[in-house]
């Protein structure tokens, strides 16, 4: 909720002029009200995703928007289990599992977010928390790992200007990829999210196990967003 309708469309218009079609590894997740117009502005240069979805295709669920509806207007991705959905809105692992299944059924690529809190970290429960989140989301799921993007976003690093150390993130990403193999076939792609900016993005994506980044507030300003994209391209 950083950008309103006009601000979102303006940002998309500038991005459409600055980004070449070859930069097809970039995706944005605008607010639902601006999503359709943002998609029109970006055309096929940048992919578009939803920030959340309902776990049912349609029906008496006032205020919800389903994966099928997002797919119908041109979305390719959807965020599932973002830390704010888990910790601000109280989404459970069970709800996240249902949203994951719904997004796959609709033909979207879910970006499944997992991560530990500061308390988990201090108590040495990082792997315990990640295993719990992954197991409840993936056990018995009829899908392959390459149909999902996994995002490691330590809650303690989000918006704090205190990102995870790249070496630590590298280790955790490697652990996540091995853990996913316990439930799904195929190779998992894992991206990092948590205080990512132009000054540190190269230190993350240069790591062997880190396949990309999930950018928060830095993606809402054209200068910082373009600087991140440039830093990635130059890596």
N, C-alpha and C positions, 0 to 999 in steps of 0.2 A: 504493500500500500504506500510506497514511496512516491509513485507517479500517478497523476490522474489521467483522464482520457487524452486531453490535449497534449500533455507532457509526453505521454507514451507514444503518441502518433508522431510528434515532432522528433523524438529520439529515433524512431524507426525510419523516418524520412532521411535524416542525416546518415544513419547507418547504411541505408540503401545506396547513397551516393558514394560513401567511403569504402564500402566492402565490395570486393570483386566476387564473381560467381564461384571462383575456384576456392574461396574460403568457406567451403561447405561443411566444415566441422564446427561452425558456430551456430548456436541455437539460443533463442530468447524466450522467456516465460513471462509475458505481460499479464496485467490484470485481466479478468474475464471480460469486462465491459469494453476494453480497447482491443481485445485480441483479434477480432475479425479485420478491423481497419489496419492494425499493425501488419497482419499477414498480407494484406493488399499492398502496402507500402514496400514491404521487403521482397515481395514476389517470390522468386525461387533462389534468392541469394543467401538467405539465412532461414533456417528452420524455426518453427514456432512450437511451443509447448504450453501446457496448462500448469498452473501452480498446485492444483488439487483436483480431485474428482469424487463423485459419489460411487458407491459400489453396486448400484442397480442401474439398468439401462434407461428406465423411465417409470413414471408412476406418481403416487401421492407422496412426494418428498419435497415439500415446499422449501425453496431456497437453494436446492442442490442442483448441480450440473453433472451429467454423466459423461463417462469416457466416450460413449458413442456420439454424444452431441459435440464434444471437442473434436473428435475425429472427423465428423461431418463438415466442420468449418475449416478443416485443413491442418489441424494439429498433427504433429508427428510424435511428440513426447508428452509425458506428464510426470510431475514430481509426486512421489509417493512417500509418505512418512517423513516429510521434512521436519527438522527438529522443532520448529515452531508449531507444527500440527501436533506433534507428540507432547510437547511440554507446555505450550500455551493453551491449546484446545483439548488436551487430554486424550488424543487418539491412542487407542490400545493396539497392541500387536495383532490382535484378532481383526480389528477394523482395517489395519494396514494390509493384512493378508487378503481380505476381501477386495480392497481397492486394487491391489496388485493383479489379482485374477481378472477383475473387471476391465482393467486397462489392456491387458493382454488379449482378452476376448474381443475388444473393440478394435484391435489392430494398432494400438499405440505402443511406443517403446517406453516402459516405465523407468524412471530414474529413482531407484530405491535408496533412500537415505538412511544411514545408520550412524550411530555415534554415542559416545559415553559422556556423562556429565562430569563436572569438576569433582563431585563427591565420589563418583565411580573411579576416577583417576587417582584421587588421594588414597582410596581404599584398595588400590591395585586390582580393580575389577573391570578393566578395559575389555579384555578378551571375553570375560564372562558376559558383559552387557552386549557386546557385538554378537556373540554366539547366540544369545537368547533372541535378539532381534532377527538374525538371519534364519535361525532354525524355525521360528514361528512363521516367518514369511515364506520360506522355501520348501519345507518338508512336505513331500507328496505333491508338489506343484508340477503340473503337466506343461513344462516349458524347458527350453535349453538356456544355458547361461548367457549365450550371445544375444538373446532376445531382451535382455535387461541390462541397464547400466547401473552400476552400484556406486553410490557416493558416500565416501567416508567424511562425515562432518562432525568433528568433536564439538560438543555443545559449548564447552569452555573456551573455544577458540573463535566462536562466531561473534563478530561485531566487537571484539575486545582489543583488536590490534595486537593480539598475542597468538599468532598462528602456531600450529604444531610444527616442531622442528622437521625439516624435510627428511632427515635420516630416520626419524621416528615414524613419520607418515609412510615412508618407503617400507619399513618393517611391517606396519599394520596393514598396508595395502597387500603386501605379499601374503600375510596371514589370512586376510579376507578371501583372496583368490583360492587359497588352499581349502578354506572352510566351505566355500561355495561348492567345491567339488564333492563334498559329502552329500549334497542334495541334488545337484543338477549336472548334466553332461555339458560339455563345451567349455570354452575359455571365457572367464568373466573379465569385463572391463571395469576398472575402478578409478573414479576420479576423486579429487580432494576438494573440500570446501571448508572455509574457515579463515576469515581475514586475508583473502587472496587479493593482491594488488599488483600493479605493474612492477614494483620494485622486488617482489619475491616470487612471482609466478614461474620464472625460469628455473629457480632452485627446486621447484616441485616437479615440473614436467620433465626435467632432465633425469629424474630418477627412473630406474628400469620398470618399477611396478606401478607408477602413477600415469594413468592414461589420459588425463585432462584435468580440468578444474571446474568447480561449481562456484560461480562468483555471485556475491550478494550485492551490497550497496555500491560497490565500485562499478557495477554494470549499469547503474541508473544515471550515470553522468557520462556524456559522450567522450570527453577527453580521457578520463580514466579507463573507460571501456576500450577505446581504440588503442590506448597505450598497452593494455594487457594483450590485446590481439596481436599487436606489433611485436611485443616481447616474445610471445609464443612462436610467431612466424620466424623470428630471428634466431630462435634457439637451435 
